Amino acid sequence: MNLAWTHRRQWRKAVQIRGRRQWYQQWEVRKGVPRQMEEPGQVPTAEKLSGTFDCHFPFASESQSTSSVFELTKILGQSSRSLRPSVCASRFYSSIAKEMTVRDALNSALDEEMSADPKVFLMGEEVGEYQGAYKISKGLLEKYGPERVVDTPITEAGFTGIGVGAAYYGLRPVVEFMTFNFSMQAIDHIINSAAKSNYMSAGQISVPIVFRGPNGAAAGVGAQHSQCYAAWYASCPGLKVLAPYSSEDARGLLKAAIRDPDPVVFLENELLYGESFPVSAEALDSSFCLPIGKAKIERQGKDLTITAFSKMVGYALKVRPPFFLKAVSDAAEILAKEGISAEVINLRSIRPLDRPTINASVRKTNRLVTVEEGFPQHGIGAEICTSVIEESFGYLDAPVERIAGADVPMPYAANLERMAVPQVEDIVRAAKRVCYKSVPMAATA
């Protein structure tokens, strides 16, 4: 009995590490949500089972036989007969779109670009032997060798300078920072060497380099590991700044960044790495690439426009459910229930900013709410507000609302940390204010 509970706890922990969504999907399967099998009666292999949960069982490797995996189901009190159709069904549920984590999307994009172009190489702390601090570079060292997957010392200024020098000579380095907070050690090379060289050389020197890594707040890592640098880098001419939200964003934008002739700052989010998103068949093609400088309208609406990037798109559009809860907190749906139709724009590209898409939306909805997790002063939202005032002021029916992080360094305490970053309820309240549907403060007293 104790062994069974130990295995159960290990299995649950493995699932939780890879994200709440996978656990929730499997819980739906166990509850009997009807799904159609692509091949009825097919017996899943250990590899398929591992792929279904998007995790590895702590006591069963992929090389083990299917029978050893089914021993786990007996320990969990489920027969293999009842588990087989459910697992197969969740694996082959949709032929239209495949589920892929942001981590796997980034890994596949790196793999395909390194395979297609021998000039592409990856360098950074623990990207090789350890396969990346967040396992983005998993399997690349084994496939491409230490000359193209380079483990560096803990010296951001050193290896960033080496990367910029390699780009001067026509290579295409991808420099990984363990967090963009550490890029401050290398900002001289990023700004003065990479961003300005093309202009200062009258176009004779191109610097095709990508600086990538997690940016912004994670969870419980303190002020020195939680800052958003989108506004910092977006203010510098010569750089392109991208911030993906979904797996398709991550895959298409990283490919575009690697192929681009100019330096690109690629801002990922640590909390999104384990999240799964539908990926179209088109996005799985090796030639897939998203245009830099083009936003995506994630949800159509007519009453107000909400702009966001990176993790904040999920706050504006959709928030993952907690364990065992079927209800999904969706800011746009909350507003829809109250008669407010919100149009949600995923910026994708911070510099260049897709001003035409933003202004076209505002001219349709006549209201604007900007959402970001960075500091409010001199932020991305401020730049968007200025663009709308300059180009679409006559179309506004209400003052623009900005939702941003608190104007303080990130607190370490969990309760204070939550207060320092935007939440779904903040977006809902701002949307109601611009639509003049909020309750006056005097009425609540």
C-alpha positions as CSV (number, residue, x, y, z in Angstrom):
1,M,0.0,0.0,0.0
2,N,2.8,2.4,0.9
3,L,4.5,1.6,-2.4
4,A,1.4,2.3,-4.3
5,W,1.0,5.7,-2.7
6,T,4.6,6.5,-3.3
7,H,4.3,5.7,-7.0
8,R,1.0,7.6,-7.2
9,R,2.7,10.7,-5.7
10,Q,5.7,10.4,-8.0
11,W,3.4,10.2,-11.0
12,R,1.3,13.2,-10.0
13,K,4.5,15.2,-9.3
14,A,5.8,14.4,-12.8
15,V,2.6,15.6,-14.4
16,Q,2.5,18.8,-12.3
17,I,6.0,19.7,-13.4
18,R,5.0,19.8,-17.1
19,G,2.0,22.0,-16.5
20,R,-1.6,21.9,-15.2
21,R,-3.2,21.5,-18.5
22,Q,-2.0,18.0,-19.2
23,W,-3.2,16.9,-15.8
24,Y,-6.6,18.5,-16.4
25,Q,-7.0,16.8,-19.8
26,Q,-6.2,13.4,-18.4
27,W,-8.6,14.0,-15.5
28,E,-11.3,14.6,-18.2
29,V,-10.5,11.3,-19.8
30,R,-10.7,9.4,-16.5
31,K,-14.1,11.1,-15.8
32,G,-15.4,9.6,-19.1
33,V,-15.5,12.5,-21.5
34,P,-16.3,10.8,-24.8
35,R,-13.5,10.9,-27.3
36,Q,-13.2,9.1,-30.6
37,M,-10.2,6.9,-31.3
38,E,-8.5,7.1,-34.6
39,E,-7.6,3.4,-34.5
40,P,-10.0,1.5,-32.3
41,G,-8.4,-1.2,-30.2
42,Q,-4.9,0.0,-30.8
43,V,-2.5,-0.8,-27.9
44,P,-0.4,2.3,-27.0
45,T,3.3,1.9,-26.6
46,A,5.3,3.4,-23.8
47,E,6.5,6.2,-26.0
48,K,2.9,7.1,-26.9
49,L,1.9,7.0,-23.3
50,S,4.8,9.3,-22.3
51,G,3.8,11.6,-25.2
52,T,0.2,11.7,-24.1
53,F,1.0,13.0,-20.6
54,D,3.8,15.1,-22.0
55,C,6.0,13.8,-19.1
56,H,8.2,10.8,-18.3
57,F,7.2,8.4,-15.6
58,P,9.8,8.6,-12.8
59,F,10.2,4.9,-12.8
60,A,9.5,3.9,-16.4
61,S,11.7,5.0,-19.3
62,E,10.6,5.2,-22.9
63,S,12.7,2.1,-23.7
64,Q,10.7,-0.1,-21.4
65,S,8.0,-2.3,-22.6
66,T,4.3,-1.4,-22.8
67,S,3.5,-4.0,-20.1
68,S,5.7,-2.3,-17.6
69,V,3.7,0.9,-18.1
70,F,0.5,-0.9,-17.6
71,E,1.8,-2.1,-14.3
72,L,1.6,1.5,-13.3
73,T,-2.1,1.6,-14.1
74,K,-2.7,-1.4,-11.8
75,I,-0.8,0.4,-9.0
76,L,-3.1,3.3,-9.6
77,G,-6.1,1.1,-9.3
78,Q,-7.1,1.2,-13.0
79,S,-7.1,-1.7,-15.3
80,S,-5.3,-1.6,-18.6
81,R,-8.5,-2.4,-20.4
82,S,-10.2,0.8,-19.2
83,L,-7.1,3.0,-19.8
84,R,-6.2,1.9,-23.3
85,P,-9.0,3.6,-25.2
86,S,-8.9,6.7,-23.1
87,V,-5.2,7.2,-23.6
88,C,-5.3,6.5,-27.3
89,A,-8.3,8.8,-27.7
90,S,-6.5,11.7,-26.0
91,R,-3.5,11.1,-28.2
92,F,-5.4,11.0,-31.5
93,Y,-8.4,13.2,-30.5
94,S,-7.9,15.8,-33.2
95,S,-6.5,15.4,-36.7
96,I,-6.8,19.2,-37.3
97,A,-4.4,20.6,-34.8
98,K,-1.7,18.9,-32.7
99,E,-1.0,19.9,-29.1
100,M,2.5,21.2,-28.5
101,T,4.2,22.8,-25.5
102,V,6.0,26.1,-25.9
103,R,9.2,24.3,-24.8
104,D,8.9,21.7,-27.6
105,A,8.0,24.4,-30.1
106,L,11.2,26.3,-29.4
107,N,13.2,23.1,-29.4
108,S,11.9,22.0,-32.8
109,A,12.4,25.5,-34.3
110,L,16.1,25.5,-33.1
111,D,16.6,21.9,-34.4
112,E,15.1,22.6,-37.8
113,E,17.0,25.9,-38.3
114,M,20.3,24.3,-37.2
115,S,19.7,21.4,-39.6
116,A,18.9,23.7,-42.5
117,D,21.7,26.2,-42.0
118,P,25.2,25.0,-40.8
119,K,26.0,28.7,-39.9
120,V,23.4,28.6,-37.0
121,F,24.8,27.6,-33.6
122,L,23.7,27.9,-30.0
123,M,25.7,29.1,-27.1
124,G,25.0,29.9,-23.4
125,E,25.2,28.6,-19.9
126,E,24.3,24.9,-19.6
127,V,22.8,24.7,-23.1
128,G,24.8,21.5,-23.9
129,E,25.5,18.9,-21.4
130,Y,22.6,20.0,-19.1
131,Q,20.4,20.5,-22.2
132,G,19.4,24.0,-21.1
133,A,18.2,25.4,-17.8
134,Y,14.6,24.9,-19.1
135,K,15.4,22.0,-21.5
136,I,14.9,24.1,-24.6
137,S,18.1,22.7,-26.1
138,K,17.2,19.1,-25.3
139,G,19.0,16.6,-27.7
140,L,20.8,19.3,-29.7
141,L,24.3,18.6,-28.3
142,E,24.0,14.9,-29.2
143,K,22.8,15.7,-32.7
144,Y,25.1,18.7,-33.6
145,G,28.1,18.3,-31.3
146,P,29.9,20.7,-29.0
147,E,31.1,23.0,-31.9
148,R,27.5,24.1,-32.6
149,V,26.0,23.7,-29.1
150,V,28.5,25.6,-26.9
151,D,28.5,25.5,-23.2
152,T,30.0,28.8,-21.9
153,P,31.4,30.0,-18.6
154,I,29.2,32.1,-16.3
155,T,30.1,35.4,-18.1
156,E,27.3,37.0,-20.1
157,A,29.6,39.8,-21.2
158,G,32.1,37.3,-22.5
159,F,30.0,34.9,-24.5
160,T,27.7,37.7,-25.8
161,G,30.7,39.5,-27.2
162,I,31.9,36.3,-28.8
163,G,28.5,35.8,-30.4
164,V,28.4,39.3,-31.8
165,G,31.9,38.9,-33.3
166,A,30.8,35.6,-34.9
167,A,27.8,37.4,-36.4
168,Y,30.1,40.0,-37.9
169,Y,31.8,37.2,-39.8
170,G,28.6,35.8,-41.2
171,L,27.6,33.1,-38.7
172,R,24.2,33.1,-37.1
173,P,24.6,32.7,-33.3
174,V,21.7,32.1,-31.0
175,V,22.7,33.4,-27.6
176,E,20.7,32.1,-24.6
177,F,20.5,34.0,-21.3
178,M,19.3,32.0,-18.4
179,T,17.1,35.0,-17.7
180,F,17.0,38.4,-19.4
181,N,17.9,39.9,-16.0
182,F,21.4,38.6,-16.6
183,S,21.5,40.3,-20.0
184,M,22.3,43.5,-18.1
185,Q,25.8,42.1,-17.8
186,A,26.1,42.1,-21.6
187,I,24.0,45.1,-22.6
188,D,27.0,47.0,-24.0
189,H,27.5,44.3,-26.6
190,I,23.7,44.1,-27.4
191,I,23.2,47.8,-27.8
192,N,26.6,49.3,-28.8
193,S,28.0,46.4,-30.8
194,A,25.0,44.5,-32.2
195,A,22.2,47.1,-32.6
196,K,24.3,50.0,-33.9
197,S,26.8,48.4,-36.2
198,N,24.6,48.2,-39.4
199,Y,23.9,51.9,-39.2
200,M,27.4,53.0,-38.3
201,S,28.9,50.9,-41.2
202,A,26.4,52.4,-43.7
203,G,24.9,48.9,-44.2
204,Q,28.2,47.1,-44.8
205,I,28.0,45.1,-41.6
206,S,25.0,42.8,-40.8
207,V,24.7,41.3,-37.4
208,P,22.4,38.2,-37.7
209,I,22.2,37.2,-34.0
210,V,19.4,36.2,-31.7
211,F,19.4,36.9,-28.0
212,R,16.8,34.7,-26.3
213,G,15.7,33.5,-22.9
214,P,12.9,33.9,-20.3
215,N,11.8,37.5,-19.6
216,G,9.6,39.0,-16.9
217,A,8.0,37.6,-13.8
218,A,8.1,33.9,-12.9
219,A,7.1,32.8,-9.4
220,G,9.0,33.4,-6.2
221,V,12.3,34.3,-7.7
222,G,12.6,37.9,-6.4
223,A,13.2,41.3,-7.9
224,Q,16.5,40.5,-9.6
225,H,15.0,37.6,-11.6
226,S,11.6,39.0,-12.4
227,Q,11.9,42.2,-14.5
228,C,10.4,42.7,-17.9
229,Y,12.9,44.2,-20.4
230,A,10.5,44.6,-23.3
231,A,10.4,48.4,-23.1
232,W,14.2,48.6,-22.5
233,Y,15.1,46.9,-25.7
234,A,12.2,48.1,-27.7
235,S,13.4,51.7,-27.3
236,C,16.7,51.0,-29.1
237,P,16.9,51.5,-32.9
238,G,18.6,48.6,-34.7
239,L,17.0,45.9,-32.6
240,K,14.0,43.8,-33.4
241,V,12.1,42.6,-30.3
242,L,9.7,39.7,-30.3
243,A,7.5,38.3,-27.5
244,P,5.7,35.0,-28.3
245,Y,2.6,33.8,-26.5
246,S,1.5,30.4,-27.9
247,S,3.5,27.5,-29.3
248,E,2.8,28.6,-32.8
249,D,4.1,32.1,-32.0
250,A,7.2,30.6,-30.4
251,R,7.9,28.3,-33.3
252,G,7.2,30.7,-36.1
253,L,8.8,33.8,-34.6
254,L,12.0,32.0,-33.5
255,K,12.5,30.7,-37.0
256,A,11.9,34.3,-38.3
257,A,14.4,35.7,-35.8
258,I,17.2,33.2,-36.8
259,R,16.7,33.9,-40.5
260,D,16.6,37.7,-40.0
261,P,19.8,39.6,-41.0
262,D,19.5,42.0,-38.0
263,P,19.9,41.4,-34.2
264,V,16.7,40.1,-32.6
265,V,15.8,40.1,-28.9
266,F,13.5,37.1,-28.3
267,L,11.6,37.4,-25.0
268,E,10.2,34.2,-23.8
269,N,8.3,33.5,-20.5
270,E,9.3,30.8,-18.0
271,L,5.7,30.1,-16.9
272,L,4.7,29.4,-20.5
273,Y,7.3,26.8,-21.3
274,G,5.2,23.9,-20.0
275,E,1.9,25.2,-21.5
276,S,0.3,23.3,-24.4
277,F,-1.4,25.0,-27.4
278,P,-2.9,23.7,-30.6
279,V,-0.5,23.9,-33.5
280,S,-1.8,23.7,-37.1
281,A,-0.4,21.4,-39.7
282,E,1.0,24.5,-41.5
283,A,3.0,25.5,-38.4
284,L,4.6,22.0,-38.2
285,D,6.1,22.4,-41.7
286,S,9.9,23.1,-41.6
287,S,9.4,26.1,-43.9
288,F,6.9,27.8,-41.5
289,C,7.8,31.3,-40.5
290,L,5.8,34.2,-39.0
291,P,6.3,37.7,-40.2
292,I,8.1,40.1,-37.9
293,G,6.2,43.2,-37.1
294,K,2.7,41.7,-37.5
295,A,0.2,41.3,-34.6
296,K,-2.5,38.6,-34.4
297,I,-6.1,39.2,-33.5
298,E,-6.7,36.3,-31.1
299,R,-10.4,37.2,-30.6
300,Q,-12.7,39.4,-32.6
301,G,-14.9,42.0,-30.8
302,K,-16.7,45.2,-31.4
303,D,-16.9,47.1,-28.0
304,L,-13.3,47.5,-27.0
305,T,-9.7,46.6,-27.9
306,I,-7.3,44.8,-25.5
307,T,-3.7,44.7,-26.5
308,A,-1.2,42.3,-24.7
309,F,1.9,40.3,-25.3
310,S,3.6,37.2,-23.9
311,K,1.9,35.8,-20.8
312,M,-0.5,38.7,-20.5
313,V,-2.3,37.5,-23.7
314,G,-3.4,34.6,-21.6
315,Y,-4.7,36.9,-18.9
316,A,-6.6,38.9,-21.4
317,L,-7.9,35.9,-23.3
318,K,-7.7,32.8,-21.2
319,V,-6.4,31.6,-17.8
320,R,-5.5,27.9,-17.2
321,P,-7.9,26.1,-14.8
322,P,-6.7,24.8,-11.4
323,F,-6.7,21.1,-10.7
324,F,-10.1,19.4,-11.0
325,L,-12.0,22.6,-12.0
326,K,-13.8,22.5,-15.3
327,A,-14.6,26.2,-15.3
328,V,-12.0,28.4,-17.2
329,S,-11.7,32.0,-16.2
330,D,-11.8,33.9,-19.5
331,A,-11.6,37.7,-19.2
332,A,-13.2,38.1,-22.7
333,E,-16.0,35.7,-21.8
334,I,-16.6,37.3,-18.5
335,L,-17.1,40.6,-20.3
336,A,-19.2,38.9,-23.0
337,K,-21.6,37.7,-20.3
338,E,-22.1,41.4,-19.3
339,G,-22.7,42.4,-22.9
340,I,-19.2,43.6,-23.7
341,S,-17.5,42.3,-26.8
342,A,-13.7,42.5,-26.4
343,E,-11.2,42.3,-29.3
344,V,-7.9,40.8,-28.0
345,I,-4.7,41.6,-29.9
346,N,-1.6,39.5,-29.4
347,L,1.2,41.9,-30.3
348,R,3.8,39.2,-31.0
349,S,6.3,41.9,-32.2
350,I,7.2,44.8,-29.8
351,R,9.6,46.4,-32.2
352,P,8.6,47.0,-34.9
353,L,5.1,47.5,-33.4
354,D,2.1,46.7,-35.6
355,R,0.5,50.2,-35.4
356,P,-1.9,49.7,-38.3
357,T,-3.6,46.6,-36.8
358,I,-3.9,48.4,-33.4
359,N,-5.3,51.6,-34.8
360,A,-7.7,49.7,-37.2
361,S,-9.1,47.8,-34.2
362,V,-9.5,51.0,-32.1
363,R,-11.3,52.7,-35.0
364,K,-13.7,49.8,-35.0
365,T,-14.2,49.5,-31.2
366,N,-13.6,53.1,-30.1
367,R,-12.0,52.0,-26.8
368,L,-8.6,50.7,-25.7
369,V,-7.1,48.8,-22.8
370,T,-3.4,47.9,-22.9
371,V,-2.0,45.1,-20.7
372,E,1.6,44.4,-19.8
373,E,3.5,43.1,-16.8
374,G,6.3,45.6,-17.0
375,F,6.6,48.9,-15.1
376,P,4.0,51.5,-16.0
377,Q,6.3,54.4,-16.7
378,H,7.7,54.5,-20.3
379,G,6.2,51.1,-21.0
380,I,4.8,49.4,-24.1
381,G,1.3,50.4,-23.1
382,A,2.4,54.1,-23.0
383,E,3.8,53.8,-26.6
384,I,0.6,52.2,-27.8
385,C,-1.5,54.9,-26.2
386,T,0.6,57.6,-27.9
387,S,0.2,55.9,-31.2
388,V,-3.6,55.8,-30.9
389,I,-3.8,59.4,-29.7
390,E,-1.7,60.5,-32.7
391,E,-3.5,58.5,-35.3
392,S,-7.0,57.7,-34.0
393,F,-7.8,60.2,-31.3
394,G,-11.1,61.3,-33.0
395,Y,-12.4,57.7,-32.8
396,L,-12.0,57.3,-29.0
397,D,-15.2,57.3,-27.0
398,A,-13.4,56.9,-23.6
399,P,-10.0,57.5,-22.1
400,V,-7.4,54.8,-22.7
401,E,-6.8,52.5,-19.8
402,R,-3.3,51.1,-19.1
403,I,-2.9,47.9,-17.0
404,A,0.7,47.3,-15.9
405,G,2.8,45.9,-13.1
406,A,3.2,47.8,-9.9
407,D,5.9,50.6,-9.9
408,V,8.1,48.7,-7.4
409,P,10.7,46.0,-7.7
410,M,9.1,42.6,-7.6
411,P,8.3,41.4,-4.0
412,Y,9.4,38.0,-2.9
413,A,6.4,37.2,-0.8
414,A,3.7,35.3,-2.8
415,N,0.8,37.5,-1.7
416,L,2.7,40.7,-2.5
417,E,4.0,39.2,-5.8
418,R,0.4,38.6,-6.9
419,M,-0.5,42.2,-6.2
420,A,2.5,43.4,-8.2
421,V,1.5,41.9,-11.5
422,P,-1.8,42.3,-13.5
423,Q,-4.6,39.9,-12.9
424,V,-7.7,39.0,-14.8
425,E,-9.9,41.0,-12.5
426,D,-7.8,44.1,-13.3
427,I,-8.5,43.7,-17.0
428,V,-12.2,43.2,-16.4
429,R,-12.5,46.3,-14.2
430,A,-10.6,48.4,-16.8
431,A,-12.8,47.1,-19.6
432,K,-15.9,48.1,-17.6
433,R,-14.5,51.5,-16.9
434,V,-13.9,52.3,-20.6
435,C,-17.4,51.0,-21.5
436,Y,-18.9,53.1,-18.6
437,K,-20.3,50.0,-17.0
438,S,-18.4,50.1,-13.7
439,V,-20.1,50.8,-10.4
440,P,-19.2,54.2,-9.1
441,M,-17.2,54.1,-5.9
442,A,-19.8,56.2,-4.0
443,A,-22.5,53.6,-4.8
444,T,-20.4,50.9,-3.1
445,A,-19.8,52.9,0.1
